[in-house]
Amino acid sequence: MDPVSIYEIIGVWVSIFLTLTVFSFLYDDNPIYKLSEHIFMGVTIGYGISESYWGVFKPNLLDKLFVWEDGQFAGESIYFLALLLCVLLLFKATSKWSWLARIPIAILVSAYAALKITGETTAKLMLQLQDSMPDLHTSWNRHGIWDWSNDGAGVFSDTFLVISLMAILLHFYFSKIPSKTEKWGYPLAGIFFLLCFIACFFLSPLQDSLIGSLIVSLSLASCAAMPFLAISPARKSLSRFGVWVLMLSFGASFGFTVMGRVSLAIGRAQELLGHNMSTERAEQVMPQTASFVSLLVIAISLFWWSRRKKDTEIACRLSLQQWAFSSFRFLFGFGCKASMNLCWDFGLCRWESRNFGSLRSI
């Protein structure tokens, strides 16, 4: 096996150290965690700027604009307008000329919205609408009612999907339905159920399978009757069913997210222990030694930081106490002096009034 270069060893040790510094946030918000956070943000922003320049700005603007052939300009002049808009964006940093940046921002937003609305509608909305009403006949031919080998695919799953989707949409319908209209909910649902069942059963392509035709017809008739149940007294029950489906979907998505994060944590733990590399490579890189050294450095740094933080808090508390004592002493002295002056003035006034009265009697 070829020897591992010193740069690869340094990279593994730095990655292990930064991983453990991020985990130090579990102890407290400390400067070591702040260091790794700032490194992550700086590397991400720098990498993003580099990718934007070499992958977007240079090939799409500079390489098409500044082109010279035989000493003459051969670039496309239309790209000067794009360059002007890019320059106008920089005026956002000034307070006096920031209004100029609104021109390219408005053009960018409007052009992006116009270009993306058709793509987003075709790629997401129309495909979701198409997948929301599956072909039950094809599903019966491929999977039957329920296929354990294909994660429960089948007619039952497709019917449950359609009914659950309608129940969820009904949960977000907040308008009050008149009582006269609710009386027509059950009859209309029954009529459309029978019509849809008869039409699907006799026009079903599954003529060779009587059970398949019956099950598919019942499923399609149930889906057709669901919109009319939305105006019946069963609307609250269907809305509650939609809430249950929403909670189940949210719980499944949350569990999937947690599983993904746990798998990432397991991957980082394997790198800390050296289980994600061969034995020969692990002997040269020494990831377990790197983990031990990083933990030791982080523990010493956290101990020193906590002691310094505690001393700082004590010093701040003492200075606050001294400030409070000085303020109290000042206020107390000022109050005593003011009281003495007030008493002296009051006594002097009484003495003067008494003497003035005796003089008047004379």
C-alpha positions as CSV (number, residue, x, y, z in Angstrom):
1,M,0.0,0.0,0.0
2,D,1.2,3.5,-0.9
3,P,2.1,5.7,2.1
4,V,-0.4,8.3,3.1
5,S,0.7,11.9,2.4
6,I,1.1,14.3,5.2
7,Y,-1.7,16.5,3.8
8,E,-4.2,13.7,4.0
9,I,-3.2,13.0,7.6
10,I,-3.6,16.7,8.5
11,G,-7.0,16.7,6.8
12,V,-8.2,13.7,8.7
13,W,-7.0,15.1,12.0
14,V,-8.6,18.6,11.3
15,S,-11.9,17.0,10.4
16,I,-11.9,14.9,13.6
17,F,-11.0,18.0,15.7
18,L,-13.8,20.1,14.1
19,T,-16.3,17.3,14.6
20,L,-15.6,17.1,18.3
21,T,-15.6,20.9,18.6
22,V,-19.2,20.9,17.2
23,F,-20.2,18.3,19.7
24,S,-18.7,20.6,22.5
25,F,-21.9,22.7,22.1
26,L,-23.6,20.0,24.1
27,Y,-21.7,21.3,27.1
28,D,-22.3,25.0,26.5
29,D,-22.0,27.7,23.9
30,N,-18.2,28.1,24.0
31,P,-15.5,29.8,22.0
32,I,-14.3,26.4,20.5
33,Y,-17.7,25.8,19.0
34,K,-17.7,29.4,17.8
35,L,-14.4,28.7,16.1
36,S,-15.7,25.7,14.2
37,E,-18.9,27.6,13.3
38,H,-17.0,30.5,11.8
39,I,-14.6,28.2,9.9
40,F,-17.7,26.4,8.5
41,M,-19.3,29.6,7.4
42,G,-16.1,31.1,6.0
43,V,-15.3,27.9,4.0
44,T,-18.9,27.6,2.7
45,I,-19.1,31.3,1.6
46,G,-15.7,31.1,0.0
47,Y,-16.5,27.9,-1.9
48,G,-19.8,29.3,-3.0
49,I,-18.2,32.5,-4.3
50,S,-15.6,30.5,-6.2
51,E,-18.2,28.2,-7.7
52,S,-20.4,31.2,-8.7
53,Y,-17.4,32.8,-10.4
54,W,-15.9,29.9,-12.2
55,G,-19.2,28.1,-12.9
56,V,-21.6,30.9,-13.7
57,F,-20.1,34.4,-14.0
58,K,-17.0,33.6,-16.1
59,P,-18.3,31.1,-18.6
60,N,-21.7,32.8,-19.1
61,L,-20.6,36.5,-19.1
62,L,-16.9,37.1,-19.3
63,D,-16.0,34.4,-21.8
64,K,-18.8,35.6,-24.1
65,L,-18.2,39.3,-23.6
66,F,-14.4,39.8,-23.7
67,V,-13.5,37.9,-26.9
68,W,-10.7,39.1,-29.2
69,E,-9.9,37.8,-32.6
70,D,-7.0,39.2,-34.6
71,G,-6.8,42.1,-32.3
72,Q,-10.4,43.1,-32.8
73,F,-13.3,42.8,-30.4
74,A,-15.5,39.8,-31.3
75,G,-17.7,39.5,-28.2
76,E,-21.5,39.7,-28.0
77,S,-22.5,43.2,-27.1
78,I,-25.8,42.2,-25.7
79,Y,-23.9,40.9,-22.6
80,F,-22.9,44.5,-21.7
81,L,-26.5,44.9,-20.5
82,A,-26.1,41.9,-18.2
83,L,-22.8,43.4,-16.9
84,L,-24.5,46.7,-16.3
85,L,-27.3,45.0,-14.3
86,C,-24.6,43.2,-12.2
87,V,-22.9,46.5,-11.5
88,L,-26.2,48.1,-10.5
89,L,-26.7,45.3,-7.9
90,L,-23.5,46.6,-6.1
91,F,-25.2,49.9,-5.4
92,K,-27.3,48.1,-2.8
93,A,-24.4,48.6,-0.4
94,T,-24.8,52.4,-0.6
95,S,-27.6,54.4,1.1
96,K,-27.7,57.2,-1.5
97,W,-27.8,55.1,-4.7
98,S,-29.4,52.0,-3.3
99,W,-32.5,52.6,-5.4
100,L,-30.6,51.7,-8.5
101,A,-30.3,48.1,-7.3
102,R,-34.1,47.8,-7.5
103,I,-33.9,47.7,-11.3
104,P,-31.9,44.5,-11.7
105,I,-33.7,42.9,-8.7
106,A,-37.1,43.6,-10.3
107,I,-35.9,42.2,-13.7
108,L,-34.4,39.1,-12.0
109,V,-37.5,38.3,-10.0
110,S,-39.9,38.8,-12.9
111,A,-37.8,36.8,-15.4
112,Y,-37.2,34.0,-12.9
113,A,-40.9,33.8,-12.1
114,A,-41.9,33.8,-15.8
115,L,-39.4,31.1,-16.7
116,K,-40.0,28.9,-13.7
117,I,-43.7,28.9,-13.4
118,T,-44.2,26.7,-16.5
119,G,-41.4,24.3,-15.4
120,E,-42.6,24.1,-11.8
121,T,-46.2,23.6,-12.9
122,T,-45.2,20.8,-15.3
123,A,-42.6,19.1,-13.2
124,K,-44.4,19.3,-9.8
125,L,-48.0,20.2,-9.9
126,M,-49.1,18.2,-13.0
127,L,-47.0,15.2,-12.0
128,Q,-48.5,15.2,-8.5
129,L,-52.0,15.5,-9.9
130,Q,-51.3,12.6,-12.2
131,D,-49.9,10.4,-9.5
132,S,-52.8,11.3,-7.2
133,M,-55.2,9.3,-9.4
134,P,-53.4,6.0,-10.2
135,D,-54.6,3.5,-12.7
136,L,-56.3,0.9,-10.6
137,H,-56.6,-1.6,-13.4
138,T,-52.9,-1.6,-14.0
139,S,-52.3,-1.8,-10.3
140,W,-54.5,-4.9,-10.1
141,N,-52.7,-6.6,-12.9
142,R,-49.3,-5.9,-11.4
143,H,-49.8,-6.2,-7.6
144,G,-53.4,-7.3,-6.9
145,I,-55.0,-6.0,-3.7
146,W,-51.8,-5.9,-1.6
147,D,-48.3,-6.9,-2.6
148,W,-46.0,-7.5,0.4
149,S,-42.9,-7.8,-1.8
150,N,-43.4,-4.3,-3.2
151,D,-43.9,-2.3,0.0
152,G,-47.7,-2.8,0.1
153,A,-48.4,-1.7,-3.5
154,G,-51.8,-2.5,-4.9
155,V,-55.4,-1.5,-5.3
156,F,-55.9,-0.9,-1.6
157,S,-52.9,1.4,-1.3
158,D,-54.0,3.4,-4.3
159,T,-57.6,3.8,-3.0
160,F,-56.3,4.8,0.4
161,L,-54.1,7.4,-1.2
162,V,-57.0,9.0,-3.1
163,I,-59.4,8.9,-0.2
164,S,-56.8,10.3,2.2
165,L,-55.9,13.1,-0.2
166,M,-59.6,14.1,-0.4
167,A,-59.9,14.0,3.4
168,I,-56.9,16.1,3.9
169,L,-58.1,18.7,1.4
170,L,-61.5,18.7,3.2
171,H,-59.8,19.5,6.5
172,F,-58.7,22.8,5.0
173,Y,-62.1,23.8,3.8
174,F,-63.4,26.2,6.5
175,S,-66.6,27.4,4.8
176,K,-69.9,26.6,6.6
177,I,-72.3,24.4,4.5
178,P,-76.0,25.2,4.9
179,S,-78.2,22.6,6.5
180,K,-80.4,22.3,3.4
181,T,-77.3,21.4,1.3
182,E,-76.2,18.8,3.8
183,K,-79.4,16.9,3.2
184,W,-78.4,16.2,-0.4
185,G,-74.9,14.8,0.5
186,Y,-75.8,11.2,1.2
187,P,-78.3,10.8,-1.7
188,L,-75.9,12.3,-4.2
189,A,-73.0,10.2,-2.9
190,G,-75.1,7.0,-3.2
191,I,-76.3,7.9,-6.7
192,F,-72.8,8.6,-8.0
193,F,-71.5,5.5,-6.2
194,L,-74.0,3.2,-8.0
195,L,-73.5,4.9,-11.4
196,C,-69.7,4.7,-11.2
197,F,-69.8,1.1,-9.9
198,I,-72.1,0.0,-12.7
199,A,-70.1,1.8,-15.4
200,C,-66.7,0.6,-14.2
201,F,-67.9,-3.0,-13.7
202,F,-69.4,-3.4,-17.2
203,L,-66.7,-1.4,-19.0
204,S,-63.7,-2.8,-17.0
205,P,-60.9,-4.2,-19.1
206,L,-60.6,-7.0,-16.4
207,Q,-63.2,-9.2,-18.0
208,D,-61.2,-12.3,-17.3
209,S,-61.2,-11.7,-13.5
210,L,-64.5,-11.2,-11.9
211,I,-63.0,-10.5,-8.5
212,G,-60.6,-7.9,-10.0
213,S,-63.4,-6.1,-11.8
214,L,-65.5,-6.1,-8.6
215,I,-62.7,-4.7,-6.4
216,V,-61.6,-2.1,-8.9
217,S,-65.1,-1.0,-9.5
218,L,-65.8,-0.6,-5.7
219,S,-62.6,1.4,-5.3
220,L,-63.4,3.7,-8.2
221,A,-67.0,4.2,-7.0
222,S,-65.8,5.0,-3.5
223,C,-63.4,7.6,-4.8
224,A,-66.1,9.1,-7.0
225,A,-68.5,9.4,-4.0
226,M,-66.0,11.1,-1.7
227,P,-66.6,14.7,-3.0
228,F,-70.3,14.4,-2.3
229,L,-69.7,13.2,1.2
230,A,-67.9,16.5,1.8
231,I,-71.3,18.3,1.8
232,S,-72.9,15.7,4.1
233,P,-73.0,15.5,7.9
234,A,-70.0,13.0,7.6
235,R,-67.8,16.0,6.7
236,K,-66.4,16.3,10.3
237,S,-65.5,12.6,10.5
238,L,-63.7,12.8,7.1
239,S,-61.9,15.9,8.3
240,R,-60.8,14.1,11.4
241,F,-59.6,11.2,9.3
242,G,-57.6,13.7,7.2
243,V,-56.0,15.0,10.4
244,W,-54.9,11.5,11.4
245,V,-53.4,10.9,8.0
246,L,-51.5,14.2,8.3
247,M,-50.1,13.3,11.7
248,L,-49.0,9.9,10.4
249,S,-47.3,11.5,7.4
250,F,-45.6,14.2,9.6
251,G,-44.5,11.5,12.0
252,A,-43.1,9.4,9.2
253,S,-41.2,12.3,7.7
254,F,-39.8,13.4,11.1
255,G,-38.7,9.8,11.8
256,F,-37.1,9.6,8.4
257,T,-35.3,12.9,9.1
258,V,-34.1,11.6,12.5
259,M,-32.8,8.4,10.9
260,G,-30.9,10.4,8.3
261,R,-29.3,12.5,11.0
262,V,-28.5,9.4,13.1
263,S,-26.9,7.8,10.1
264,L,-24.7,10.9,9.6
265,A,-23.7,10.8,13.3
266,I,-22.8,7.1,12.9
267,G,-20.7,8.0,9.9
268,R,-18.8,10.6,11.9
269,A,-18.3,8.2,14.8
270,Q,-16.9,5.6,12.4
271,E,-14.4,8.2,11.2
272,L,-13.5,9.1,14.8
273,L,-12.7,5.4,15.5
274,G,-11.1,4.7,12.1
275,H,-13.7,2.1,11.0
276,N,-14.3,3.7,7.7
277,M,-10.8,3.0,6.4
278,S,-8.6,0.1,5.9
279,T,-6.3,-1.2,8.6
280,E,-3.1,-0.2,6.9
281,R,-4.4,3.3,6.3
282,A,-5.7,3.6,9.9
283,E,-2.2,2.7,11.2
284,Q,-0.7,5.6,9.3
285,V,-3.4,8.2,10.0
286,M,-4.1,7.1,13.6
287,P,-7.7,8.4,13.9
288,Q,-8.1,7.1,17.4
289,T,-5.0,9.0,18.6
290,A,-6.4,12.1,16.8
291,S,-9.7,11.7,18.6
292,F,-8.0,11.3,22.0
293,V,-5.8,14.4,21.5
294,S,-8.7,16.5,20.2
295,L,-10.8,15.5,23.2
296,L,-7.9,16.4,25.6
297,V,-7.4,19.8,23.9
298,I,-11.1,20.5,24.0
299,A,-11.5,19.4,27.6
300,I,-8.6,21.6,28.8
301,S,-9.9,24.6,26.7
302,L,-13.4,24.2,28.2
303,F,-12.0,23.9,31.7
304,W,-9.9,27.1,31.3
305,W,-12.8,28.9,29.6
306,S,-15.3,27.9,32.4
307,R,-12.8,29.1,35.1
308,R,-12.2,32.4,33.3
309,K,-16.0,32.8,32.8
310,K,-16.6,32.1,36.5
311,D,-13.8,34.6,37.5
312,T,-15.3,37.2,35.2
313,E,-18.8,36.7,36.6
314,I,-17.4,37.1,40.2
315,A,-15.6,40.3,39.2
316,C,-18.7,41.6,37.6
317,R,-20.7,40.7,40.7
318,L,-18.2,42.5,42.9
319,S,-18.1,45.5,40.8
320,L,-21.9,45.6,40.8
321,Q,-21.9,45.4,44.5
322,Q,-19.4,48.1,44.9
323,W,-21.3,50.3,42.5
324,A,-24.5,49.7,44.5
325,F,-22.8,50.4,47.8
326,S,-21.3,53.6,46.4
327,S,-24.6,54.7,45.0
328,F,-26.3,54.0,48.3
329,R,-23.6,55.9,50.3
330,F,-24.0,58.8,47.9
331,L,-27.8,58.9,48.2
332,F,-27.7,58.4,51.9
333,G,-25.2,61.3,52.4
334,F,-27.1,63.5,50.0
335,G,-30.4,62.7,51.8
336,C,-28.9,63.4,55.3
337,K,-27.4,66.6,54.1
338,A,-30.6,67.7,52.5
339,S,-32.6,66.8,55.6
340,M,-30.2,68.8,57.9
341,N,-30.4,71.8,55.6
342,L,-34.2,71.6,55.6
343,C,-34.4,71.3,59.4
344,W,-32.0,74.2,59.7
345,D,-34.0,76.4,57.3
346,F,-37.3,75.5,59.1
347,G,-35.8,76.3,62.5
348,L,-34.4,79.6,61.3
349,C,-37.7,80.6,59.8
350,R,-39.5,79.8,63.1
351,W,-36.9,81.8,65.1
352,E,-37.2,84.8,62.7
353,S,-41.0,84.7,62.8
354,R,-41.0,84.6,66.6
355,N,-38.6,87.5,66.9
356,F,-40.5,89.5,64.3
357,G,-43.7,89.0,66.3
358,S,-42.1,90.2,69.5
359,L,-40.7,93.3,67.7
360,R,-44.2,94.1,66.5
361,S,-45.7,93.9,70.0
362,I,-43.1,96.5,71.1
